[in-house]
Amino acid sequence: MKPECPVIYLAGPAVFHPDAAGIGRRLRALCTAAGCEGLFPLDAEVPGDAGRGPAQAAAILQANLALLERADAVLADCTPFRGPSLDPGTAFEIGYAVARGKPVAGWSETPGAYRLRVAQAVHCASGWRDAGGWVIEDFGLPDNLMISASLVAMADDPAGALAQLLAHLRAR
């Protein structure tokens, strides 16, 4: 059954941005304009008595998993974050959604293949290697194959990714 107003979980590292609330508002407004509801991770209701440290982290995890459960699909910011790959929390959310059968579309503001962002990449007879000699996968994908191959769409910006995600949901 196709939801009339799909609920979209908005994954990505924006929660760490100095203007996280503003980014969340803009992403939710993008969803509203497209006829769907956006759920930003900071929308999660974390109990006030969660404390600090590990207890607070566990409460945030459970609150965000509850948002993911409410969602019909995920729109993920796959822009590299603090390294050559996407934010690890976003990678977790993508994997969780895929495991639950929810389609995921991503966007990245950094063009090009993953291997081009790995520091000190060298090409040798057996393919691409990093400075430690470890293989760098070279599928021409924007990130690790487990992420990139699990997405139903990839775009250069959130609007393009959302349009493709909604088209995918309508076609189901």
N, C-alpha and C positions, 0 to 999 in steps of 0.2 A: 504494500500500500504506500502510495506517494503522499508524504505530508503536504498539506495545503500551504503551511507556513513553516518550512524547515527550520530546525534549530541547529545553529552552527557554533561549535566550540572554536574559539580564536586562540590557537596555540602560538607561542613564540616568546622570545626573550624581552618583549616590550615591557613586561612587568618589572624589569630592572632599570628601565629608562627613567631619567629625571622627570619626564612628563608622562609617566605610565598611565595616569588617569585620562589625560587628554588623548593619548593614542587609543586607549580602550574606547573612549567616546566616539572617536572617528571611525574605528573599525565597526562598532555597533551601528553607527549611522549608515555606513556603507551597506551593512546587512539589511537594515530597515528599508533603505531605498531600493534594494533588490528584492524585497518581499519576503525576507526571512528574519529570524531573530538571532542576534549574536550574543554569545556568552563569553565574556572576557574572564580570564583566571582571577582577576581581582574582584569579580562579582561573587566569588565563593564566600559562603557564610562560615567563617571560622569562629568557633566558640570563644567567647571572651575569657574563659577560664583555661584556655589552652596552655598558658604559661609561656616559657621561652625555651630556646634550644631545641633538643630532639622532640619534646612533646608538642611544641608549636609546629615544627616541621611535619610531624605525623598528622596533625590536625589540618594543615594546609593541603597535604597530599590527599587526605580523605575528602576534603571539601572540593578539590579540583576533580577527583574521580567522580564525585556525585554530579558535577557539571558535565563531565564527559559522558556519563550514563544518560543524562537528559538529552544530549545532542543526537541529531540524526547524522551528522557529518562533522568533519574537522577542516578548518582552514588554517594552514600552518606557515608561519614565517620561517623559511629555511635558509635565510641569509646567514652566512658564516658569522659565528659569534665567539669571540675570544680564541680564535684559531681558524684552521682551514675548513672546519665543518660547522654544521648547525649546533644550536644550543642543546646540551644533553637532555634537559628537561623536555624540550620540544620533541626530541627523538623518542623519549619514553612515551609521550602523549600520542605520537603517531603510531608507535607500536601497539599501544593499548587499544587505540581506536580500530586499527586493522584487525587485531585479534578479536575484537567485538563485532566485526563485520561492518564497521562504519567507514564509508569512503572518505579519503583524505586528499585534498588538493593543497599544493604548496606554492609559495613564491619565493624568489630570491632576488635581492637587489644587486647581487654580485654575479655577473655573467661568467660563463666558462666552466670548463670541466674541473672536477674535484682535484685531479692530479696536478693541475697548474697552480694550486694554492698550497701544496705541501712544500714546506721549506726544504731547500737543498735536494730537490728531486733530481735524480740523474737517470739517463736512459742507458741501458746496457743490453747485451744480447738477449737476456731473459725478460726484458721489459723495464718498467720504471721501478726505481728503488729510492727509499729515503736515505738520509745520512747514516742510519744504522744498518742499512742493507735490507730492510724490510720491504716487501712488495707493496707497491702503490697500485691499487686497482685502476684500470684504464679502460672504462666502458664509455667514456665521453659524457658521463652523467654529472649533474651538478653536485652530487654528494655520494656518500657510500651507497652501494647498490641496494642494500636492504632498505634504505630510506627511499631513494629515487624510484626504484622499481615498484614500491608499494603505493605510490601516489597515482591517483586517477588523472591528475593534471598537474602541470608545472607552468608558472607564468612569471613575468618580470615584476608584477605588482599585485597587491591584494585584490584589486578590482577585477583584473583579468583572471586570477585564480578562482575568485568567487563565482564569476560568470561560468567558468568551465565546470566548477563543482555543482552548481545549480542545474546546468544542462545535464550533467551525469545523473543527478538525482531524478530529474524529470523523465529521463530515458529508462529508468529502472522499472 
